Amino acid sequence: MVEMTMQLPDNLAEQLRPLNGYLPTVLQLTLTGFKTLTTETSTEIIGLLATEPTPQHILDYHVSERAQL
C-alpha cells in the first residue's frame, strides 16, 4: 500500500476529517464514475436547463424512467 500526503485548504480538511477511514473508497468510487440516482437525475435536469428550453418544453419534460424509480 502506498501512503500519500496532500495539501488541502483548512475548510476542506475539516470536511474530510470524519471520512478519514473511508477516503480510499470515496476516491475509488469517484474515479470509477460512481453516480447515485440523485446525481444522475440532477445531471438530467441541469442538462435540460442548459439548453435554454422554452416554458412549454419545461412543462413537457419528464426525467428518465430510471430517475423515476
MOPAC internal coordinates of N, CA, C and O (Angstrom, degrees):
PM7 1SCF
backbone

  N    0.0000 0     0.00 0     0.00 0    0    0    0
  C    1.4484 1     0.00 0     0.00 0    1    0    0
  C    1.5201 1   108.16 1     0.00 0    2    1    0
  O    1.2310 1   120.43 1   -37.20 1    3    2    1
  N    1.3144 1   116.78 1   142.80 1    3    2    1
  C    1.4536 1   123.15 1  -179.31 1    5    3    2
  C    1.5233 1   108.66 1  -101.16 1    6    5    3
  O    1.2310 1   120.49 1   -43.36 1    7    6    5
  N    1.3065 1   116.67 1   136.64 1    7    6    5
  C    1.4560 1   120.96 1   174.30 1    9    7    6
  C    1.5164 1   108.33 1   -98.11 1   10    9    7
  O    1.2310 1   120.50 1   -47.17 1   11   10    9
  N    1.3432 1   116.65 1   132.83 1   11   10    9
  C    1.4624 1   121.66 1  -178.78 1   13   11   10
  C    1.5255 1   109.23 1  -122.83 1   14   13   11
  O    1.2310 1   121.20 1   -35.45 1   15   14   13
  N    1.3043 1   115.31 1   144.55 1   15   14   13
  C    1.4573 1   121.86 1   176.24 1   17   15   14
  C    1.5220 1   107.96 1  -116.80 1   18   17   15
  O    1.2310 1   120.81 1   -44.42 1   19   18   17
  N    1.3422 1   116.06 1   135.58 1   19   18   17
  C    1.4611 1   120.74 1  -179.08 1   21   19   18
  C    1.5186 1   109.38 1  -127.77 1   22   21   19
  O    1.2310 1   121.18 1   -31.38 1   23   22   21
  N    1.3070 1   115.34 1   148.62 1   23   22   21
  C    1.4471 1   120.69 1   172.03 1   25   23   22
  C    1.5228 1   107.56 1  -101.15 1   26   25   23
  O    1.2310 1   120.86 1   -55.57 1   27   26   25
  N    1.3307 1   115.97 1   124.43 1   27   26   25
  C    1.4530 1   121.75 1  -177.14 1   29   27   26
  C    1.5174 1   110.06 1  -128.59 1   30   29   27
  O    1.2310 1   120.24 1   -27.97 1   31   30   29
  N    1.3145 1   117.15 1   152.03 1   31   30   29
  C    1.4599 1   119.01 1   171.98 1   33   31   30
  C    1.5331 1   109.04 1   -61.20 1   34   33   31
  O    1.2310 1   120.56 1   -31.61 1   35   34   33
  N    1.3108 1   116.53 1   148.39 1   35   34   33
  C    1.4689 1   120.99 1  -176.72 1   37   35   34
  C    1.5254 1   112.59 1   -54.30 1   38   37   35
  O    1.2310 1   120.19 1   136.79 1   39   38   37
  N    1.3353 1   117.23 1   -43.21 1   39   38   37
  C    1.4640 1   119.48 1  -177.16 1   41   39   38
  C    1.5350 1   111.80 1   -65.13 1   42   41   39
  O    1.2310 1   120.08 1   142.73 1   43   42   41
  N    1.3219 1   117.44 1   -37.27 1   43   42   41
  C    1.4610 1   120.32 1   177.62 1   45   43   42
  C    1.5221 1   110.58 1   -69.95 1   46   45   43
  O    1.2310 1   120.35 1   139.11 1   47   46   45
  N    1.3154 1   116.93 1   -40.89 1   47   46   45
  C    1.4667 1   120.68 1   178.01 1   49   47   46
  C    1.5240 1   110.88 1   -58.96 1   50   49   47
  O    1.2310 1   120.27 1   139.24 1   51   50   49
  N    1.3259 1   117.08 1   -40.76 1   51   50   49
  C    1.4689 1   120.72 1   178.67 1   53   51   50
  C    1.5212 1   111.40 1   -65.39 1   54   53   51
  O    1.2310 1   120.22 1   142.80 1   55   54   53
  N    1.3163 1   117.18 1   -37.20 1   55   54   53
  C    1.4639 1   120.54 1   178.38 1   57   55   54
  C    1.5255 1   111.20 1   -68.82 1   58   57   55
  O    1.2310 1   120.42 1   145.68 1   59   58   57
  N    1.3205 1   116.80 1   -34.32 1   59   58   57
  C    1.4682 1   120.80 1  -177.32 1   61   59   58
  C    1.5207 1   113.38 1   -83.98 1   62   61   59
  O    1.2310 1   120.19 1   158.50 1   63   62   61
  N    1.3067 1   117.24 1   -21.50 1   63   62   61
  C    1.4705 1   120.61 1  -176.33 1   65   63   62
  C    1.5280 1   113.07 1   -51.42 1   66   65   63
  O    1.2310 1   118.48 1   133.13 1   67   66   65
  N    1.3399 1   120.50 1   -46.87 1   67   66   65
  C    1.4680 1   119.47 1   179.67 1   69   67   66
  C    1.5322 1   113.75 1   -65.26 1   70   69   67
  O    1.2310 1   120.34 1   160.60 1   71   70   69
  N    1.3290 1   116.95 1   -19.40 1   71   70   69
  C    1.4670 1   121.42 1  -178.91 1   73   71   70
  C    1.5230 1   112.65 1   -94.41 1   74   73   71
  O    1.2310 1   120.28 1  -173.55 1   75   74   73
  N    1.3069 1   117.07 1     6.45 1   75   74   73
  C    1.4625 1   121.86 1  -171.24 1   77   75   74
  C    1.5279 1   113.62 1   -44.71 1   78   77   75
  O    1.2310 1   119.80 1   131.86 1   79   78   77
  N    1.2971 1   117.99 1   -48.14 1   79   78   77
  C    1.4616 1   120.94 1  -178.76 1   81   79   78
  C    1.5145 1   113.95 1   -70.49 1   82   81   79
  O    1.2310 1   120.56 1   161.71 1   83   82   81
  N    1.3197 1   116.53 1   -18.29 1   83   82   81
  C    1.4649 1   121.60 1  -176.95 1   85   83   82
  C    1.5245 1   113.24 1  -102.95 1   86   85   83
  O    1.2310 1   119.73 1   175.93 1   87   86   85
  N    1.3187 1   118.11 1    -4.07 1   87   86   85
  C    1.4661 1   120.27 1  -175.37 1   89   87   86
  C    1.5277 1   113.85 1   -55.98 1   90   89   87
  O    1.2310 1   118.54 1   137.49 1   91   90   89
  N    1.3259 1   120.38 1   -42.51 1   91   90   89
  C    1.4706 1   118.15 1   177.53 1   93   91   90
  C    1.5371 1   112.02 1   -58.34 1   94   93   91
  O    1.2310 1   120.08 1   139.82 1   95   94   93
  N    1.3182 1   117.45 1   -40.18 1   95   94   93
  C    1.4631 1   120.78 1   179.10 1   97   95   94
  C    1.5144 1   111.09 1   -67.89 1   98   97   95
  O    1.2310 1   120.26 1   136.28 1   99   98   97
  N    1.3263 1   117.12 1   -43.72 1   99   98   97
  C    1.4616 1   121.20 1   178.54 1  101   99   98
  C    1.5248 1   110.32 1   -59.36 1  102  101   99
  O    1.2310 1   120.21 1   134.53 1  103  102  101
  N    1.3185 1   117.21 1   -45.47 1  103  102  101
  C    1.4617 1   120.90 1   178.95 1  105  103  102
  C    1.5254 1   111.71 1   -63.35 1  106  105  103
  O    1.2310 1   120.88 1   137.43 1  107  106  105
  N    1.3152 1   115.92 1   -42.57 1  107  106  105
  C    1.4700 1   119.25 1  -179.78 1  109  107  106
  C    1.5253 1   110.94 1   -63.57 1  110  109  107
  O    1.2310 1   120.23 1   136.23 1  111  110  109
  N    1.3285 1   117.17 1   -43.77 1  111  110  109
  C    1.4579 1   120.12 1   179.11 1  113  111  110
  C    1.5183 1   111.36 1   -63.66 1  114  113  111
  O    1.2310 1   120.26 1   142.26 1  115  114  113
  N    1.3017 1   117.11 1   -37.74 1  115  114  113
  C    1.4588 1   121.36 1   178.53 1  117  115  114
  C    1.5222 1   110.64 1   -64.68 1  118  117  115
  O    1.2310 1   120.41 1   136.64 1  119  118  117
  N    1.3157 1   116.82 1   -43.36 1  119  118  117
  C    1.4623 1   120.77 1  -178.48 1  121  119  118
  C    1.5172 1   112.95 1   -68.82 1  122  121  119
  O    1.2310 1   120.15 1   154.38 1  123  122  121
  N    1.3204 1   117.32 1   -25.62 1  123  122  121
  C    1.4649 1   119.99 1  -179.60 1  125  123  122
  C    1.5142 1   112.46 1   -91.71 1  126  125  123
  O    1.2310 1   120.55 1  -173.41 1  127  126  125
  N    1.3310 1   116.56 1     6.59 1  127  126  125
  C    1.4560 1   119.31 1   177.53 1  129  127  126
  C    1.5121 1   113.43 1    79.01 1  130  129  127
  O    1.2310 1   120.07 1  -152.33 1  131  130  129
  N    1.3205 1   117.47 1    27.67 1  131  130  129
  C    1.4649 1   121.83 1   179.12 1  133  131  130
  C    1.5186 1   109.86 1   -55.98 1  134  133  131
  O    1.2310 1   120.74 1   -52.54 1  135  134  133
  N    1.3112 1   116.19 1   127.46 1  135  134  133
  C    1.4521 1   121.04 1   176.49 1  137  135  134
  C    1.5128 1   108.65 1  -134.82 1  138  137  135
  O    1.2310 1   121.06 1   -43.69 1  139  138  137
  N    1.3004 1   115.58 1   136.31 1  139  138  137
  C    1.4564 1   119.81 1   173.45 1  141  139  138
  C    1.5208 1   108.24 1   -88.40 1  142  141  139
  O    1.2310 1   121.14 1   -13.56 1  143  142  141
  N    1.2918 1   115.43 1   166.44 1  143  142  141
  C    1.4593 1   119.75 1   177.40 1  145  143  142
  C    1.5273 1   110.10 1   -60.44 1  146  145  143
  O    1.2310 1   120.69 1   143.94 1  147  146  145
  N    1.3217 1   116.28 1   -36.06 1  147  146  145
  C    1.4619 1   120.26 1   179.19 1  149  147  146
  C    1.5168 1   111.25 1   -63.50 1  150  149  147
  O    1.2310 1   120.01 1   134.90 1  151  150  149
  N    1.3281 1   117.59 1   -45.10 1  151  150  149
  C    1.4677 1   119.23 1  -179.18 1  153  151  150
  C    1.5220 1   111.05 1   -68.52 1  154  153  151
  O    1.2310 1   120.17 1   143.91 1  155  154  153
  N    1.3212 1   117.28 1   -36.09 1  155  154  153
  C    1.4624 1   119.80 1   177.71 1  157  155  154
  C    1.5257 1   110.92 1   -64.54 1  158  157  155
  O    1.2310 1   120.43 1   137.68 1  159  158  157
  N    1.3311 1   116.77 1   -42.32 1  159  158  157
  C    1.4612 1   120.95 1   179.03 1  161  159  158
  C    1.5247 1   110.17 1   -65.18 1  162  161  159
  O    1.2310 1   120.56 1   135.04 1  163  162  161
  N    1.3183 1   116.53 1   -44.96 1  163  162  161
  C    1.4673 1   120.30 1   178.25 1  165  163  162
  C    1.5183 1   110.78 1   -59.67 1  166  165  163
  O    1.2310 1   120.34 1   138.00 1  167  166  165
  N    1.3198 1   116.96 1   -42.00 1  167  166  165
  C    1.4609 1   121.44 1   179.42 1  169  167  166
  C    1.5259 1   110.42 1   -62.48 1  170  169  167
  O    1.2310 1   120.31 1   139.32 1  171  170  169
  N    1.3301 1   117.01 1   -40.68 1  171  170  169
  C    1.4690 1   120.29 1   177.16 1  173  171  170
  C    1.5230 1   111.07 1   -60.17 1  174  173  171
  O    1.2310 1   120.68 1   133.14 1  175  174  173
  N    1.3140 1   116.31 1   -46.86 1  175  174  173
  C    1.4694 1   120.60 1  -176.48 1  177  175  174
  C    1.5246 1   110.67 1   -68.42 1  178  177  175
  O    1.2310 1   120.33 1   137.91 1  179  178  177
  N    1.3159 1   116.98 1   -42.09 1  179  178  177
  C    1.4647 1   120.33 1   177.34 1  181  179  178
  C    1.5220 1   110.22 1   -62.49 1  182  181  179
  O    1.2310 1   120.84 1   140.32 1  183  182  181
  N    1.3350 1   116.00 1   -39.68 1  183  182  181
  C    1.4606 1   119.98 1   177.03 1  185  183  182
  C    1.5189 1   111.68 1   -60.14 1  186  185  183
  O    1.2310 1   120.36 1   138.72 1  187  186  185
  N    1.3186 1   116.93 1   -41.28 1  187  186  185
  C    1.4601 1   120.87 1   176.94 1  189  187  186
  C    1.5273 1   110.38 1   -62.76 1  190  189  187
  O    1.2310 1   120.53 1   130.27 1  191  190  189
  N    1.3259 1   116.59 1   -49.73 1  191  190  189
  C    1.4660 1   120.13 1  -177.11 1  193  191  190
  C    1.5243 1   112.12 1   -64.50 1  194  193  191
  O    1.2310 1   120.28 1   151.41 1  195  194  193
  N    1.3204 1   117.06 1   -28.59 1  195  194  193
  C    1.4649 1   120.73 1   179.35 1  197  195  194
  C    1.5276 1   112.23 1   -68.18 1  198  197  195
  O    1.2310 1   120.43 1   161.09 1  199  198  197
  N    1.3235 1   116.78 1   -18.91 1  199  198  197
  C    1.4654 1   120.14 1   179.32 1  201  199  198
  C    1.5233 1   112.52 1   -85.01 1  202  201  199
  O    1.2310 1   120.29 1  -177.55 1  203  202  201
  N    1.3259 1   117.06 1     2.45 1  203  202  201
  C    1.4678 1   122.52 1  -177.33 1  205  203  202
  C    1.5306 1   110.44 1    52.15 1  206  205  203
  O    1.2310 1   120.82 1  -119.60 1  207  206  205
  N    1.3296 1   116.04 1    60.40 1  207  206  205
  C    1.4620 1   120.02 1  -176.47 1  209  207  206
  C    1.5330 1   111.76 1   -69.99 1  210  209  207
  O    1.2310 1   121.81 1   -21.93 1  211  210  209
  N    1.2988 1   114.14 1   158.07 1  211  210  209
  C    1.4652 1   119.58 1   174.91 1  213  211  210
  C    1.5363 1   108.26 1   -73.98 1  214  213  211
  O    1.2310 1   120.19 1   -18.62 1  215  214  213
  N    1.3175 1   117.24 1   161.38 1  215  214  213
  C    1.4680 1   118.83 1   176.23 1  217  215  214
  C    1.5312 1   112.25 1   -55.80 1  218  217  215
  O    1.2310 1   120.52 1   141.63 1  219  218  217
  N    1.3193 1   116.61 1   -38.37 1  219  218  217
  C    1.4628 1   119.54 1   179.81 1  221  219  218
  C    1.5264 1   111.26 1   -66.25 1  222  221  219
  O    1.2310 1   120.47 1   140.39 1  223  222  221
  N    1.3283 1   116.70 1   -39.61 1  223  222  221
  C    1.4582 1   120.31 1   178.36 1  225  223  222
  C    1.5280 1   110.39 1   -60.94 1  226  225  223
  O    1.2310 1   120.59 1   140.18 1  227  226  225
  N    1.3208 1   116.47 1   -39.82 1  227  226  225
  C    1.4709 1   120.13 1   178.26 1  229  227  226
  C    1.5214 1   110.20 1   -64.74 1  230  229  227
  O    1.2310 1   120.44 1   136.77 1  231  230  229
  N    1.3313 1   116.76 1   -43.23 1  231  230  229
  C    1.4652 1   119.92 1   178.87 1  233  231  230
  C    1.5263 1   112.04 1   -62.70 1  234  233  231
  O    1.2310 1   120.45 1   145.05 1  235  234  233
  N    1.3192 1   116.75 1   -34.95 1  235  234  233
  C    1.4667 1   121.82 1  -177.49 1  237  235  234
  C    1.5314 1   113.07 1   -83.10 1  238  237  235
  O    1.2310 1   120.16 1   167.60 1  239  238  237
  N    1.3104 1   117.29 1   -12.40 1  239  238  237
  C    1.4644 1   121.44 1  -172.86 1  241  239  238
  C    1.5283 1   111.88 1   -71.73 1  242  241  239
  O    1.2310 1   121.37 1   -39.84 1  243  242  241
  N    1.3151 1   114.99 1   140.16 1  243  242  241
  C    1.4715 1   122.50 1   172.86 1  245  243  242
  C    1.5164 1   107.45 1  -133.09 1  246  245  243
  O    1.2310 1   120.83 1   -44.37 1  247  246  245
  N    1.3344 1   116.02 1   135.63 1  247  246  245
  C    1.4665 1   118.34 1   176.45 1  249  247  246
  C    1.5240 1   108.16 1   -69.65 1  250  249  247
  O    1.2310 1   121.11 1   -14.06 1  251  250  249
  N    1.3288 1   115.49 1   165.94 1  251  250  249
  C    1.4619 1   120.67 1  -178.02 1  253  251  250
  C    1.5173 1   111.58 1   -60.58 1  254  253  251
  O    1.2310 1   120.83 1   -19.40 1  255  254  253
  N    1.3243 1   116.02 1   160.60 1  255  254  253
  C    1.4669 1   120.62 1   177.43 1  257  255  254
  C    1.5194 1   111.16 1   -56.75 1  258  257  255
  O    1.2310 1   120.61 1   138.85 1  259  258  257
  N    1.3274 1   116.43 1   -41.15 1  259  258  257
  C    1.4608 1   119.89 1  -179.99 1  261  259  258
  C    1.5222 1   111.02 1   -59.04 1  262  261  259
  O    1.2310 1   119.88 1   140.22 1  263  262  261
  N    1.3205 1   117.83 1   -39.78 1  263  262  261
  C    1.4591 1   121.83 1  -178.70 1  265  263  262
  C    1.5265 1   111.19 1   -68.82 1  266  265  263
  O    1.2310 1   120.25 1   158.33 1  267  266  265
  N    1.3044 1   117.13 1   -21.67 1  267  266  265
  C    1.4621 1   120.92 1  -178.16 1  269  267  266
  C    1.5244 1   113.33 1   -87.56 1  270  269  267
  O    1.2310 1   120.00 1   178.39 1  271  270  269
  N    1.3205 1   117.60 1    -1.61 1  271  270  269
  C    1.4756 1   120.63 1  -179.07 1  273  271  270
  C    1.5004 1   111.83 1   -66.01 1  274  273  271
  O    1.2310 1   120.10 1   180.00 1  275  274  273

